[in-house]
Amino acid sequence: MSDNKRLRAPQDASRIALGEDYEVAYWTEKFGVDADALADAVKAVRNSASAVEAHLRGRR
């Protein structure tokens, strides 16, 4: 089953998929950061949403 691109939230809310524009839009809004900060966080701690959130909280 493929992703439904019309969805506004990710299919797997535990992982961040930077290759999907709708997911980047969702996560940047959720965390209150821009796409570059989100990408940097994913690069630093991998794509676990909880790890990215913790990493971004530590930056603020």
N, C-alpha and C positions, 0 to 999 in steps of 0.2 A: 504494500500500500504506500503510495507516495504522499508527501506532504501536501496539504491543502494550503496554497499560497494566499487564500483569502482570509485565513485565520489571523487574528491580531496577536495572539500569544503563541509561544513555542509549543510544539508537539511534546517535547520532553523538557519540562521546566527545570530539570536538574542539570541540564547541560546547555551551554551557549554555543550556537553555531554562527560564527562570524561570516560564513559564506552566504547566509540568507538575509537579505535586506530587511525583511519584516521582523526577524529576530533581533537584528542589531537595533532597529527602531524600538522594539519592545524593551530590551535590556538597558539601552541608554536612558530611556524615560524612567524605567523602574529605579535605576541607580542614580539618576541625576547627573550623568557624565556625558561627555561627547564620545563619538565613535573611536577617536584615537586613544582616549583614556581607557575605554573598554578593551580595545585590542591590546594595549600595553598590559592590562591586568590579566587578560587571558594568556598572553605570552609568559607572564611571570608565574602564574599559578595553575595553568592549564584551563580547561573549559568547564570545570565544576562551578555551577552558579553560586553555591554557598561559599566556595573558596574565593571566587572573584569578589563577592559581596564583602567578605571579611577583609580582603586585600584593599579594596576601595575605602572601607571604613577606616583602616589604619592610615591611609593617605590624608584624610581630612583633618 
